[in-house]
Amino acid sequence: MKKLLFVLVTLLLPTALFAKGDIIGYAAGWTSQPSAAKLDKVTHVMVFQILPQSNGSLNLEAVPNWLDGFVSTAHGKGVKVSIAVGGWMNNESPQSPSYASAAGANRSTFVNNLTNFVNTHNLDGIDIDWEYPQGTTGWNNFISLCSELKAELPGKRISAALSGETPSNSSFPGNVRSGIWNVLDAIHIMAYDMQNEWPTHADATKAKQLIDAWASWGNGQPGFNKEKLILGTAFYGYNGPWSQVAYKDGGGTGCDSPTSLKTKFDHTWDNGYGGVMIWELSQDDNNLTLLSALYNAKTGKLNGGGGNPQVNNYNISVTYNSGGTVKNGSSTVNSGSSISVQSGNSLTLTIAANSGYSISDVKINGTSNSAAKTSGTYTFSNVTQSQSINVTFAQNGTTPTPPNPPAGAAPDLADGSWGDDAWSRVTDEDEEKNGSTLTITKQGNPLTATWKLGSDPGDEADDDEYPYAGIAFFDGDWSGVTQIEIKYSVNQPTYIALNSKNGHEYYFELEIGNGKSATLTKDSFSKFSWDGGSHSLKMSEVEGISLNAFESYGQLTNLTVTSLIVRGLVIEDDPEPTPPGPSPIAQNKNKTVSNVGVSVMSSKINMSLPASANSANIVLFDVRGRILFERSVAVNANFASVALPKSLLRNQAAILQVKTNSGFNMTKRILIK
């Protein structure tokens, strides 16, 4: 049966390659990385996708830019991350000749490339999403591919996403029934897109019958275990035969509901199956209604039937200079590293100065702790959030040299001492049109702001119709920044971003709640999925920091920041600071999102650009980050125009990047007309 969706993969578990009660969330590479709130409710995340090439090489265009940073964040919470290979390949499926060639004649090269990718990116597993192997030869190659990956990736989880058809010896020819279980750690059953055969495309009764049929078909075969079976769920429905509608946009017909999701999870639990998978995490609403339904169903089973509920892990970051060591038990902790601590557990660190040195200072979460300095130990008790310890050793008889950052270079941007205009509004150029409102109610001690993002204009809207709201601090030399520590409360999705001089923005989504905190390093921040290219975050290019609305359309956001410490940030000194204290900050005017007059009409992109430019490079990406076309154009009297190729599909959203010879850079969402 033809599928329009790509499929989820199973991942490594903390103690086993398959287990009961998994909640596996699929994250498409063209969406934003899953938030901390989502990570708290899943056991695994499946990142989509690598596209196989016929010669065994890998097409990585669809792999998200945020992959590496996300892997680190997820691992810090005890969540496993894997990569999917394949999916419905629009120009090839269902025959998929590229996949067939890669897994057949060029299998050795294909396996080697996949192995290197998994190891390079510190992934926990890989999923074979081949839609679909053809005949006995195709399925024999499928089994050989999984077998060789399992041999090359010991301890990693090898899984496959398979059709929602009822299994039978005719649908899986040759030795599939007897050979599949020993080469796979999980089978993800696509129990959706079945609208031509079921009452609705993800019908709960039919889905339960389907996974039961798989269990009966596999029973007694070598390597079979019921916990290898994972039941697919759908966070989307349909309007019409093939028009998908996400739950957050109404769900259409056949979308799973909280009730159907509980029914499906309960069935997997009660019958000893491995759990459920989700297509796709970004399709849930801002309240995580569907994901919470699965998580609550699991929690109810754990509370009522024993077992260990899922726990969160938090990072304790450790930094210190030369002159001593910090140890966890008998093991030395490297400066600049982090220790993962399970929620509710404790961690005791021992601090020891070398001969001729002494402990000069111990800072816990940025505050000096005299008891730890005197005793040489510190215990993080009942850990419920990420924290930090920063130790300074000094040579006896000398002035101590603290670790990163230098002494004094750790300003608190939320303490209210930087002036009445230190934090500026960052809004749409046309607030009235897009409907956003924003007020900075207090500049510090604490920093407070409220905003309400305008309504969601939908995927077909022009870029200037998308609302934007946030607050920003633009000042200082960021080249020496090593760590950002924020303590805050917020009631709606919000992200913290570093704004680069090259026009790019790198973000980290904050967890919703009161009394929250986060300790961030350069690696915590990710590129937006639509912001293509090979650029990466460089602290030397950062010009400011901002706190912004994150798709909270129509919702009132209340933000309170009690502290925002930026370690290593140097605010330029004023020649004659009066009165004494922090240097005055140059007045920040209300800053607007760059809009340089881009219009799309009559198959042309017309742009009004800065007067200093006389040429520009134009790149157009689709929403998955794939290049649609690229042109170099002349800029005359501030104006440039480029014709769109006739082959481009009209009425699709795209991402426009413009770079001029004068150094101006812009990234903008447009609608191709």
N, C-alpha and C positions, 0 to 999 in steps of 0.2 A: 504493500500500500504506500502511496506517495505521501511523504511527510513534508511539511513546510517548516517545521521547527528543528532546531539543533538540540542535542540531547545531553543530559547530565552525566557526570562520572562519579564513581565512588572513590573514596580517598582513604589514606591510612588512618587507623585509629590509634589512640595512645598505647594500647597494649596488645592489639590484635589486628589482623588484616580484614576481619569481618566480625561484626558484633550486632547486638540487638538494640533497636531504638535510635538508629542514625537519622539525623535530619540534614540532608545534603542540599545546599542551595546553589543554584547555577547562576553565575555572574557573567553576562555577555560583555565582551571586550569593548563594545561601543557605548556602554553605560558607565556611570561613575562607579568607583570601587565600593563594595558593600560597607556600610557604616559600622561603627562600633556596636550600636544597638542591635544590628542584625547578627554580628558575630557572637553576641551573647546568647543567641537562640539557635545556632546551628552547630553541628559537629564537624562539618566539612564544607568547603566552598570549591565549586568547579569553575575554573576560568576558561572561557571559550575565546579563541580557538586557533589551532595550527591547521593549515591546509596542506595536505600531502601533494608532492609533485611526482610525476611519473618516473623521474630518474632517482627517486629516493631523497631528494632534497626537501627542505621545509620552506613553505611560504609563510612568513611571520608578519605579514602586513596587518592581520586582524588581531595579533596579540596586543593587549592593552599596554599603554605606557606605564601604567601604575602597578604592573605585576610585581616587581621586586620589592617595592616598599610595602605593598599589601601582604606579601608572603611573610615579611618580618612582623607586621602588625598582627596578622592572624596567628602566627606561631606564639606570639606573646600572650594570646588569649587561649592557647591550647587548641586552636582550630587548624585542621589540616587543609592543604591546598593542592589541587591537581590541575592538569591541563588536558583539554579535550583535543582530539586530533580528528578532523573531518567535519561531520555534520552533513546537512543536505547541501550538496554542491550544485548550485543553480544550473550551471551549464552542463553537468555531467550525470547527476543522480537521475534514476536509480542505478544505472550501470556503473558509474564512477570509474572510468578507465584509468584515471591517474592513480587512484587508490589501489586498483587491481595491479597495476604495474609496479608501484612502490612496494606493495606487500608480496609481490611475486618475484619477477626477475631481478628487481633491485632491492630485495628485502634486507640484505646485509648492510647496505648504505643507509637505508631508511632506519633500521634499528639503531645503528651507530649514531645517527644524527639526533634521534629522539632521546637516546640515553644521555648524550652530551647536553641537550637542552634541559632535561630534568635535573641533572646534577649541577649544571651551571646556575640555575635559578632556585636551587634548594627546595625543589618541589617534593611532594609526598607521594605522588602517584601519577598515573597516566591512563587516559580512557581511549579506547578504540571505538570511534563513532563512524563506522564504515557503513554508508547507506547506498547500496547494499552489496555484499558478496554475491556473485552469480554462479549458480550451479555447484557441483562437487568440487571443481578446481578452485573456485573462489573461496568456498568455506574451508577447504584444506589449507589454503594460504592464510586465511584468517586465523586458524588454530596455530599454524606454524609461527605467524607473527607474534601472537600473544605468548606463546611458549618461549620464543627467543627474547622478548622483552622481559619476561619474568626471570630468565637466566641472567640477563645483563643488569637488572635492577633489583637485586636481592633486598628484601625488606620494604620495597615500594609496592603500592597497591595497583594492580593491573585489573582494569574493569572494561566492560563493554556496554554500550547502549544498544538494545535490541528492540525490534518491532513490537507493536502492541497486538500483533496477530496471535491467536492461540497456537502454542507450539505443537508441532507434529513431526513425524519422521519425514513427511513429504515437504514441509516448509524448510527443514534443516537437513539437507541430504548428507550422504556419506557417514562419516564417523562423528558428526557434530554432537549428537546426544551423549555419546560416551566419552568424547574427547574434550568437551568444552569446560567441564567443571574443574579439572586439574590445572588448566592454564589461566583461569580467571579467579580473582578474589571476590568479584561482585558482578552481577548482571542487573543493569538498570532497565526496567521494563517501561517502554513508552506507552503508558496507559492513557493516552490522550490523542487528539486528532482522529478519533474513530467515529466521526459524525455520520459517515456513510453506513456504519454497521451497528452502532449503539444508539440508544435513545438521545443522548447528548455526547459530545466529543470526549468527555472525561467522566462518564457516568460511574457513580460510586459502586453500584451493585455489580456492573460488568467488570470494573477494575478489580474488585475482590475476587470475582470468579476467575479472572485472568491470572492473577498471581497464584491462586490455588492450582490452576491447570499447569503452570510452570513447575510447581512443587511436585505434582503427581508425575509429570514427564521426567523430572530429574531424579526422582526417588530411586535408590538402588544403583545409580550410576557412580563410577569411580570419582571420588573427590566431591560428591554432592553434599551440600550443607544448606539448610533452609535459610540460614542467616546471610547467604550470598545473594538472596533475592531482594531487590529494592523496588518499591512501587512508585511510579511516576505520578506527580500531581500537577495541576495546571492553574497558574495564577492569571489566566486569561480565558476569554471566551471568544465568540464570533458574532459579528453582524454580517449576515449573508454567508455564502459558502466558504470564502477564504479570507475574509477581512477580520483580522485579529483585533481584540479590544482588551487592554490590560484591566485588571481589577480596579486599579486606581482611577481609570477612566470610565467606569461603569460595568465592565466585565462582560458585556454582551450576553450571548446565550451559551450556557454550558460551563461557565467559569466555576471552578471549585469555590465553595463557600466555607465559612468556619465550621458549619455542621458536617458537610461532606468530608472535609479534611480530618476532623476528629474521627469520623467513621472509618476512613481509610487508615489512619495511624493506628487506631485501636485494633483493626483487623490484623495489621502486620505484627503488632505487639502480642496479641492474644494467640497468634498462630506460629510464633517463633521466627518470623521473617526478619530481615536485617533493618528495615526502616523505610523511609520515604525520601524521594528526591523532588526538587521543585524546579520547574521552568516558569518564571525566572524572577530572581529576587527584586529587581527594580520595578516589577509590575505590581507590587504590593502598594498600599496607600501609605501616607506619612505616619499613621498610627500603627503600622505593621499588623494590621488586623488578621491577615491570613497566616503569616509566620507565627504570630502569637498563638493562634489557634492550635497549630502543630506543637509548639513548645509547651503550651498548657496541657495538651493531651498527654504528652510525654511525662511532664511533671506529675500529673494525676496518676499515671501508671506507676511511676517510681514511688510516689508517696503511699499508694495503696498496695503495691505489690513487691516492695523491697527494691534493692538496687541502689546504686550511687547516683544521685542527681548530678547533672552537668555542673562543673565549677568553672569559674573564670580564672585566668592567670594574669598577674600584673608584673610589670618590670621594675626592678630596683636598679637604677643607673649608678655606676660607680666611677668617679674620677679622682685622681690624685697625681701629685708631681713626684719627681725623683726624691729619694731620701727615705723611703720606707715602703711598706706593703699593706694591702688590705686582703684579708683572707676570709673565706667561707669554709669553716671547719679547718681542715689541713690544706685546702687548695687555695692558691693565690688567685685573686680576681684581677684580671688585666684592667688597667685604667682605660676608661672609655667604653667598657663593656656593660652589659646588663644581666641581671639574674632574674629568672622567671620564678615567681612565687604564687602558689595556688591561693585563691581567695580564702581568707580566714586563717591562713597559716602564718607563721612567724619566721623571721630570718635574723640571725645574729652574725654580725661581722666583727672581726678582730683587726685592730689597727696597730701596727708595730713600726716604730722608727728604726732606721739603721744606726749603726754605731756612729757617734758624732752628730746625730740629728735628733730632733724632738718633734712632737706633734704641736704644730702652731695653731691650727684651727680645724674644726670639723663642722661642716654645714650640713644640716638635714633639711632638704627641700628649700635650700637657700638661706636658712637661718642658723647662726652659730649655736652649737650645743656644747656647753662647758663640761657637762657630765661625761660625754663621749670623749672629749679631749683629755680629761683627767684619767678616766678608766681605761681608755684604749679599746673599748667595745661599744657597740650600739646594736640594739634589737628593734627591728621593725615588727611590731606586734599586731596580730589580727589584721593582716594586710587586706585592704579593700580598694586600693587605688595604686597607680604607679607613683613611685617616689624616687628621691635621689639622695646620694651622699657624696660630698666633695671634701676631700682631705688635703690640707696643706702641711707639708713637712718643711722644717727650717734647720739649716746647719747651725749648731750651737754657736752663739756669739755673733750671728749675722742677721740681717733683715730677711725674713722669709720671702721666698718666691712662690706665690700660690700657683696651683694648677690652672688649666684653662677654666675661665678666662683670666686676664690680668686683674689685679686688685682694682676695685672701683668700677670695673666695666661690666656691671650687671644691673642696669637701670630697671626700675619697675615702672612700666609705662602706664600703669593704672593707679598710681599713688597720688595723682592730682597735683604734682609739683611742676608740671611742664607747661603750664599756661592754659588760658581759657580756650585756645583754638588748636591745642595739640592734636586732638582727634577731630577729623573732618568728616563730613557726610560724603558718601560715595553713592551716587544715585543715577537713575536714568536721566538722559538729557531732557526727556519729555515726560516728567512725572505725571502730569495730568492725563496724558494719553494712555500710559501703561498702568496707572492707578496705584502706584506705590507711595507710601508715606513713611517718613523717617524723622526721628527726633533724638538728638543726643541730650539726655536729661541731666547728666553730670559728667564732668571731664575726669573725675578720678576720686579715689578714696571713698566709695568704689566708683569705677567707671560704669555708667549705666546708659542704656539706649533702648528705644522701642522702634519697631518698624512693622509695616504690614505690606507684604509683597502683593503686587497686582495679580489679577487672575491669570491662569495658564492659557496662553493663546492657542495652544495646540501645535502639533508637529509641523503643520503646513504654514505657520506664520513666518513673516519676515523677521530678521534679526532685531530690528528696532521696535518690534512689538513685544519682545520678551522683557518683563520687568526685572529690575536689579536694585538691591538696597544693601547698604553696609556702612561701616565706619572704618577709618584708616588713619594710621600714624606714618607720616612721610618725613623722615629725618635720620641723620646719623650715618656712620660708617659701619656697614654690616659685614665686612670682610673677615672679621675675627669672631663672628658669632658661632658658638658651639652648641648652645642649648636654649630652648624656650620653655618656660614653665608658666602655665596658666591655671588659675583657680577661678571658677566661674559658676554661674547658674543660668540655664537657658531652657525655654519651654518648647522651642520649635527647631527643626533641622537648621544647623548653622555650621559654617566652615571657617577655619582660620587660614589665611593665605599669605604667602610672601610674594610681593609684587616686584617683578624684575624690570630693570631698565630696558631690556630688549623687547618689552611688550608682552612677555609671558607671565602667567600666574600659576603658582604651585600651591596645592591645597591639602588640608587635613580636616576631615569631618569630625566635629566635636560630638561627644555623647550628650544626649538630652538628659536633664535632671538638675537637681539642686545640690550645691556643695561638691561639684565635680572638679577634677583636676587632670591635667595631662602634662607630661614631660616629653618634649619633642626635640629631635635632632634633624639634621638635613635630610636623612633617609626617611623620615616620617612623612615627608611631603611628596605628592604625586602630581604628574601632569594631568590635565583634563583629557578625557578620551578623544575629544575632537581636536585637540591641539597637537597636530602631528609634527613630524620632523625629528631631528636627532638631538635637539637641545636638551639640556639637563640643568637642574638648579645649581647655580654657583653663588655662594654667599657674597662674593665680591661684586656681583651685579644686582643685588637686592637693593631696592630704594625705599621699601616700606612694608608695613604689615597691616592686614585688614581683617575684619570680622564681618561675615556676609551671610545673607539669607541663602538657604540651600533648598530651592524648589518648594518653599512653604507658601504656595500660592493662596492668597486670600486669608492667611492666618496671622494673627497679631503675635509678634515675637517680643518677649521681654528678656533683655540680656543684662546681666550684672557680672562685672569682672572685678574681683577683689584684689587680684595681683596678676601682673603679666611681666615676668622677669625675663629679660633677654640677655643671656650671659655672653659677653664679648662685644656687645653693641657700644660704640663710642659716639656720644653726642658731641658735635663740634663745639669747642669752647667759644664763647663770646669774648671779644677783646677786653671788655671792662664789665664783667657781670655785676649788676647791681639790682637788687640786693644780693648778698651771698647765697649760694645754693645752686641748684641745677641751672645750667646755661639756658637762657631764653631760646625758644624755638621760633624760627621764622614763621610768620603768619601763614597758616594753611587756608587757602580759600576752598570753598566747596568744590570738590573735584568730581568730574563727570566721566562716565564711561566714554571711551573714545568713539566718536562717530564722525567719519569724514565724508559723509555724503555719498554713500554707495547706493546705487539704484540698479535694478535688473529689469530690463524691458526690451522687447523686440529682439530677443536672443542675444543681448549684449549686456556686459557689466560696465557701467559708467561710474567713474570714481573722481571725486574732487580730493586732491592730495596736497601736502604742504608745498609752499612756493619754492623751497630749496631743492626739491626733487626734479630731476630731468629724465629718470628712467626708473622702472619698477619691475620686480619679478612677481608674477601672479601665479598662485597655486590654488587649485580647487580640490577639496577632499569630499568624499561622501561621509556620512555620519559614522561610519566604521573606521575612518581614518585612512581610507585608500585613495590614492591620487586619481582624480578624474581627468585633469589635464593641467599643463603648466605652460606659461608663456612669459616672455620678456617684452615689455611694451615701453614706448616713449611717453614721457609726461610733458605736455605742452600747455603753458599757462595754467598750471595747477590741475590740468584735466588729463585723464587717461581713459581709454575705452578698449575693450577686448571682446571679440565675437565668440559666442559659445558654439562649440561643435554641434552639428546637427544630430550626432549620434547620442548626445546626452539626453537622458530621460527628463522631460519637463515636469514641473510641479513636484519636484523632490527637494528636500532640505539638503543643504551642503554647507561646508565650512570654507570660507575664503581667507587666504593668507596673503598679505601684501607686504613686500619689503622693498624700500626705495634705496637708491644710491646714496641718499643723504642720511641714512640710518633710521628712518621712520619705519616702524613695524606695526602691523595691525592684524588681528584675527577676528573674523566676524562671521556670524551665521547668516546665510541668505536662502532665498527660495529661488530655484532655477525656473525661469519662465520662458 
